[in-house]
Amino acid sequence: MPFDAGILSFALREVNELAGGKVEKVYGPGKDEVVLALRSGGDTHRLLVNAGSTFPRLCLTSTQTDNPPAPPMFVMLLRKHLTGARFAGAEQPGFERVAILAFDGYDELGFAARRYLIAEVMGKYSDLILTDADKRIMAATRLVDFSSSSKRKILPGMRWEMPPPQDKRNPLDETEESFAAVLAAAPADAPCDKFLSSGWLGISSLVARELSCRCCGSAGGTVGECAQRLPAEFMRLSDALKKGTGIPTLVTNADGTPRDFSYMPILQYGTDAMLKTMPSFGALIDTFYSERAREERTRQRGADVLRLLSNAENRIAKKLALQEKELAECAEGDRFKLWGDLLTANIHSISRGDEVAKVTNWYSDDAETVEIPLDARLTPAANAQRYYKKYAKTKTARKILTEQIEIGKSELEYLRSVSDALSRTDAEADIAEIREELAAAGFASRLKQSQRKNAKTKPMRYRTDGGFEVICGKNNIQNDYITFKLAEKTDWWFHAKSAPGSHVVMITEGREPSEADFTQAANIAACNSSLADTPLAAVDYTLVKNIKKPSGSKPGFVIYHTNWSAYVRPDKDEAQRLRLSDK
């Protein structure tokens, strides 16, 4: 479901509970994203405003994000004008996807000054605008000049105006009589969901289909089929929007992955989906967008790394295919040796100038006749030597190709492990460390680096219910560190079986973990691997003393011959519950 005006209205109700709070900090985790730390009621709350074209949204969030090394100029300006200001409240004009956040602070001369942060959450037209008390634009994440639009300009110094109005009715102003009049004028065979979504503001396709389903039992019902119950259902929706009595509902697939979200129970999917009521709309939006937003931040921050990994994997895969084809052709070598032996054994019956030698294969149980192509310019002995040389050549090629194929497979496995590590992080410091790892491994000598020295990141830490600390590497450099530097030989080591993933070590300090501790550590290893989204994951575990690293091998590569395997159902919520703060 897109972030519609209805969801925005409920999110703003939660935000307005923080009115009077003080802006402590302004973060800029992305070029189109701002997070305001508001101090209210003795606690610090995080207000996220995303004006990107991919996942625009506004909500209170609990997700922790880091700042890039060089924040955008827009964020620097927000820090200047909003840090220390009081949040005066938020409004949603005209039930549009627009939120106007008011802040009371002081200007450079110490006089009281009001500033507005305006979030236009409208898909690819989303924008984030800072204005003064008169709504004159001071800055925006997306400027619109005369060459971009003839209807509405967003430029510093100009007065901010509402986006061009849509030819739709406001559901908050509707009465049952006025709605019934519009319904009566609609074609009876028109799709009910299209009638609702195209006629009223803030009615998304999901909500329109849901109203159709509740009226006639089908999300694809017509206006005529829904006419009897539709006015009552629509007014029930309108009242919920007016009074703020919506229910934050998350719709998930059978495997628990988020599918949709809304401010009302969604019944149209039937038994194909499950419903989960969230504690707040902020938590609802956070849960639905968290993984998608993390992937988007990774795509933005690690675009160079993703491109390098993709190109390197494709190049090595093509090279392996060619080498394996050549190796298959080397199987002809045994035939060349046989032909040389047969020519040597029958040299007395072959004359120079012959183009084919027909000889009996006495090495075969069937003693069949073999036709051997000859070079008429060569003697029978020279033809035999020619086949011996081909055999020797294929024998050497087979040895070299086998070695090269093993090297290629090892490099491909390493790159996939780096891709897996990158897929589970969006932190600037973690991505910078992956860049350093690739450069050290010889894959990236010119990847862009930050102008400032990157601080070394720390491995993730967990604690089982039995009190055992579990350490998990974020990348291959950390994997080697925790396995061979940090862990003791009597600690337990975990890794997803035959799949890219993090090294996980359970620190025992001489104690014996329980079965539950082993299960929780195995779950952590599964959740931090490429098997995290599978219904059942196999995890190898063994004592650290059994782990060996071959000389000259790539970062993160280890071998072991003594191990056990556990099968767990990856539970990310359980792993997150056990995770300790990075601070």
N, C-alpha and C positions, 0 to 999 in steps of 0.2 A: 504494500500500500504506500502511495506517496505521502509525504508530510503535508497534509491538507489543512485547511483553515480550522476544522474542528479540533484536530490534534493540537494545533497551535494555541487555540483558546484554552484548552485544559492545561497545557504546559505553562501558559502565562499566569494562570490562577496560582500554580505552585510558586512561580517566580515572584509574584506580588506578595506572597507571605514574607518575603525578605525585605520589603520596603522599609527604609530607614537604615539598612545595613551599609557598611562602609566598604569601599573598594580597596582591598589591601594590595593586590597585585594584578597585573594584566599579562597573560601568557599568549603567545602566538605559535602554537604547535604546527600550523600549516599556513600557507599563503592566503587562504580564504577562511581561516578559522581563528576564533578568539575565545579565550577562556578567562572570565573575570572571577577572581577570588573575593567573595563577599563575606564580611564578618558580621554575623547577625545572631543575636540570642546566645552569645558566648561560643558559637561554633563558626567554622569557616565553611562556606558552601561554594561550589564551583558552578558558574553559569556558562554553558557552552553555547556559542553562536557560530554556526557554520553557514557560509554564504557561497559554498562551492557549487558547481553545476551537477556534481554526482550525487552527494548525500546532504543536501541543505536541511538544516534543522535548528531548533532552539530548545534547550531544556536544561534542567539541573542535572549535573552528571557527577558520578563518583569515579569515573575513569581517570587515571593519572597519565598525563602525557608530558614529554619533555619539550624544552624549547630548542629550536635550531641554533647553531652558533651565531648566525646573524639574523635577528628578527626583522621582518618587513618594516618599511617606513610607516605604514599605517598603524602597526602595533606600537611603534615608538611614539607616535602622535597620541594614541590612546593612553599610553602610560603618562604622558605629559598632562593630559586634560582630565583623566578619570581617576588616577591614583589618589586616594584620600577623599574622593567625593562620596556623597551619600546617594544611595539608590532611592529615587523618589517614586518609582512604580513604573508599570508598563501598561500599554493599551494596544488594542487591535482595532484599528479604524475600519468600519464598514464590513466587518467579517471577511476581510481579505487576508491573504498570506503575508501580512506586514505587521511587524511588532515595533512599537516606538518605546524605547527604554529611556527614561529621564534620569539625569544625575545632577545633583546640586553640589557645586564645589566653589573654587576661587580661581580667578584669572591671575596673570603674571603680576598684576599690581595689587593683588590682595582683595579685590572686590568680588562680591558674590556673583557667581556665574552659573547658569544652567547649560548643560550640554545634553544633546539627544544622540543616542546610538540607535539607528534605524536599521532593522534587519528585514530585507525583502527576500522571503523564502519562496522563490518561484522557479524552481528547476534551473534551467540553463540561463535564466534571466536574474538569478539571485544576486544580491548585492548587500554590502554592509557600508553604511554611510554615517559619518560623524557630522553633526550640525551644531550651530550655536543656538541661543535661546529663541532667535527669530526664524529658525529652521533654514538658515543659510548654510550651504554645504561647505565644510572645512576640508574634508577628505573622504575618499571612498575606495573600496577595494577594486571596483570596476567602473571607470569613468566612461561616460557616454557623451560623445561630442556630436557636432552637427552632421558629420559624415556618417555616423553610425545610426542615427535615428532622427526622424523629422518631427516626431511627436513629443519626445520627452528627453531633456538633457540632464546629465548628472556631471556637473563641473564645479570646481571650487568657486565660491562667490555667488553662485546661483541659488535661488530659493528652492528647497526641496518640495516636490509635488507628489501626490499619490500616483501610482501607476495608472494608465488609462483604464477606465471602468469597463467591466465586462457586461455584456447584455444578459445579466442574470438577476434573479430575485434574491433578496436576503432572507434566509430561512428563519432568522430571529424576529423578523417583522411580520411573518406569515400568521394568519389565523386559519382556523379550520374551514371557514366559509370562503375566504379568498383562495385557499388551496383547492378547494372543491370546484371553484369556478374555473381555475386554470386546468384542472384535471378533466373537467367536462368538455373543454374545447380541444383536448388532445385527441389524435386519431386512436381508435380502440386497438388497432393492430400494431401500433408503435411499440418498440421494446421499452419496458418499464424503466430499466436501469438507465438507458440513454435519455429518456424523458426527464428523469430526476437529475442526473449529472450535468446535463446541458441547460437545465432550467434554473438551478439554484446554486448560489455560491457555496463553496466548501463541502459539497456533496461529492465525495470521491467515487470512483467506479466500484470499489469494494463495498462501501456503505450503500450505494444505489442497488447493487446486486443483492445485498443482505435484506434491504427493505422489500425487494421483489420476492425473495425467498420466503420471507415471513408472511407475505400477503397471499401468495398462491402456491407455495411449496416448491417453486422453481426460480433459480437466479436468472433465468432467461425468459421470465414471463412477460406478457404483453400488458399494456395499460388496461385493456378491457378485462383481463383476467384478474388484475390486482385492484381494480377500481373500488370494490366494496370495502376493503380493509385498509387501503393505502392512506386515506386522510388521517385516520386514527394513528397509524404507525408513524406517519410523517410528523404529526404534532407531538407524539411521544419523543421523537428524536429532537425536535425543536425545543421542547421543555428541558431535556437533558442538557442541551447546549446552553440554554439561558441560565439554568440553575447550577450548572457545573457538577451534575450527578453522573457523569460518565464513569465507566468501569474500564480501567487500563487492562486490556486483554491482549495477550500474546498468542498467536496461532503458530503452532509448531508442527513439523512433520513427525512421522512415527519415530524417527531416530532422534528427535529432540531439537533439530535445527530450526531456527526461526523461519517462518514462512510469510506471515503477515502480522499486522498489529492494528488495533482500532480502539475506540473509546466505547465500544459496545460488544457483547458476545457475538462472535461470528459463527453462524450455524450452517451456512451454505455448503461447507466442505463435508459435512456429515462425519462418517467414521474415518475419512481419509486424513484427518488432522485432529490435533488435540488443543484444548484451550487452557491457558494458564493466566490466572489473575495476578498481576504484578502489584507490589505495594504502592507504587506511585507512577505517574506518567513519565517522570524523569528516568526511573528504573526501566520502564517499558521501552522508551526510546533508546536508552543506553544498551539494553540487551539486544534489541533488534539490529542496531547499527554498529555495535562495537567491533565485530569481526570484519564487516565490510569497510568500516572507516580505517581500521588498522591496515588492511590490505591496500587501501587507497594511499595512506601515508607512506607505506613501504614503497608503493609504486612511484610516488613523487620523490621521496628522499633517496631511494636506491635505484633510480632508473638506470644509471650507468652500470651498476652491478648486475641488475636483471638482464640488461642487454648483453653484457659480456658473458654471463653464464649461458644464456640462450644460444649465442653464436658459438661458444666453445663446445657446448653439448652437441649441437648440430654438426659442427665440423668433425668432432671425434666420432660421432655415430656414422657419418658418411665414410670416414677413413676406415673404420672397423668393417663396414660392409664390403668395401673393396678388398681389404686384406683377407677377409674370410672367403671371398670369392677366389682370390689367388691361391689361398691355402687348399681350397677344394680342387683346384686345377693341379696342384702338386701331387694329387693322388695318382696322376698319370705316370709319376716317376717309377713306380714298380713295373709298369708295363714297358717303359723304356729299357730297364735293366733286363727284363725277360727277353726283349727283342735282341739286345746286344749278345746275350748268352746264346740264343738260338742261331744268330748269324755266325758266331764264333764256332759253334758246334757243327754247322753245315757249310763252312766256308769253302769246302772242296767242291760243292755242287752249285755254287753261285759264281756267275761270271761278271766281269766289269761291263757296264752298259745296261745291265738288267734294271728295270724300274720297279719290279716287285719280286720278292722272294717268297715262295710257297714252301714252308717247312713244317715238319711235324713237331708239336709241342710235347716232348717226352716228360716234361715236368708236370703235366696234367694227367689226372687219372683217366680221362677220356681220350688222351692222345690225339686231340683234334688238329686239323691243319690250320696254320696261322699264316695270313698274308701280311708281309712286312714291307712298307714302302721304302724304296731305296733311292739314293741320289745317283743317277746313271753316270755322273762324272767321276764318282769315287770308286775305289776298289772295295771289294767285300769287307776287308779288314778295316778300311777307313769308315765305312758305313757303321760297322759294329762300334768303333770308337766314338762316332758321332752320337750314338744312342747312350753310350756309357757317360759321355760328357753331359748330356741332357739329364740323365739320372742324377749325376753328382750335383748339377745345378739345382734341380728340384729338391734334393735332399738338404742342401744348404738353405735354400729359400724357405723350406718347411720349418727349419729350426728358427730362422730369423723371424719369419712371420708369426710363428707361435709365440715367441717372446714379445713381439710388437703388439700382438692382439691382447696379451695379458696386461701389458703396460697401458694400452688404450682402455681396457675395461676398468683397470684400477683408477685411471684419471676420470673416466666417466662416473664411476661410483663416488669419487671424491667430490666432483662438481655437483652431483645430486645431493650429497650431504650438505654442501654449502647452500644450495637452493632450499633445502629443508630448513636449515637454520634461519635463512633470510625470511622464509615464509612465516616464521613465528615471532618476528620482531618488527617494530617500527621506530625504535629509539635511534636517534642520530648517532649516539656513541656506539651502539651495537653494530650499526651498519658501517661506521668508520672502521671498527675493529675487523669486520669481515673484509673490507677493502685491503687492510693491511695483511690479512691472512692470504688473500689471493695474490697480492704482490709478492709476498715471501715465498709462495708456492710456484711462482714463475708464470702466473696466468695474467697478471695485470700490472704492468709497469707504469701506466699512465692514467690510472683511474684518478678522478678528481679527489683531492684531499682538502680538508678544512684548513683555513689559514691559521687557526690556533691549534696548539698541540692537544690531541684528544686524550682525555683521561681514560685510564684502563677501567673497563667495566668489571663488575663482579658477577660471579656465577649466581644463579638463583638458589635460594635456600628454602627448605621445607622442614617441617617437624611432624613426625607421625604421632598418632594418638598414644603410642607407647613411649614417646619422649626421645626418639632417635632422630638426629639431624640427617637430612637428605640433601645432597648438593647436586645441582644439575647444571651442566655447561650450556652456554648460549651459542657457542660456535666451536669449531674444531680446535682452536688454540686453547680455549678454556677446557675442552674435553681432555686434551693431553695434560693440562695443568692439574685438574682435579684427580685424574687417574694415577699419574706418575709422580706428582709432587705433593699434593695435599693429602691423599688417602694413605692409610696404613695397609699393610699386606693382609691384615685380618679383617678389614672392612669388606662390605659386600658391594659388588659392581653389577649394574643393570643396563640393558640395552635392548631396544626393539629387535626382534629376530629377523635377520636378513632384510633389513630396511634402514634407510637413513634416519638418524635420530641422535639425541643427546646422550652423552655418557652420564650416568646417574650413579652416585656413590652414597651408600648408607653408612654413616659413621657409627661404629659399635662401641668403641672405647672399652673393649673387653667384655661387653654384655652380650647376651644372646637374644636377638630380636624374636618377637612372636610371629605367628603365622599372619596376623593382621598387619603387622609392620611390613612384612615381605610383600603382602598384597598391595599395600598403599605405595610402597616404593616402586613396585612394578607398574602400578597405575600411573605414577608420575613419569616413568620412562616411556610408557605408551602415549601419554598425552603430549609429550615433548618429542614426538617423532612423526613420520609420515603416516603412521597407523592411527593417528589420533581420532580420525573420523570413521574408522571401521567398527563394525559391531563387536568384533572379538579380535584381540591382538595377542600375539605370542611375544613374550619377553624372555630373553636369556639372562640368567644371573649366575654369578660365581664369585669366589673370593678374589680380591684385587691381586693377590700373589700369582694367580693363574693368567693374568693379562700380560701379554708381551707386545712390544712394538718392534717390528722389523727395521733393521738399519736402512736409512734412506727413504722410508715410506712417507707418504703425505700426512699432514696434520690430521689427527683424529683417527688414523687407521691403526687397528690393533688386531691381534689374533689370540685365540684361546681354544683349548681342546677339551677342557674339563668344565662342564657347566650343567645347569638344570634349566628347564623352561617352564614358565608359568603362563597361563592364559587368563587375561583380564578383559573386562568390558571398559574401554576408556571412559572415564568420568571426569570431565574438565572442571565441573563445579566442585567435586571432591578434592581435586588437586589444588584448585584455587583456595579452598578452605584451609588446606595445610600449609600454604605458602607463607613465608615470613616476609616482613617488610625489608626492602632493599637498603633502608637507612640503617 
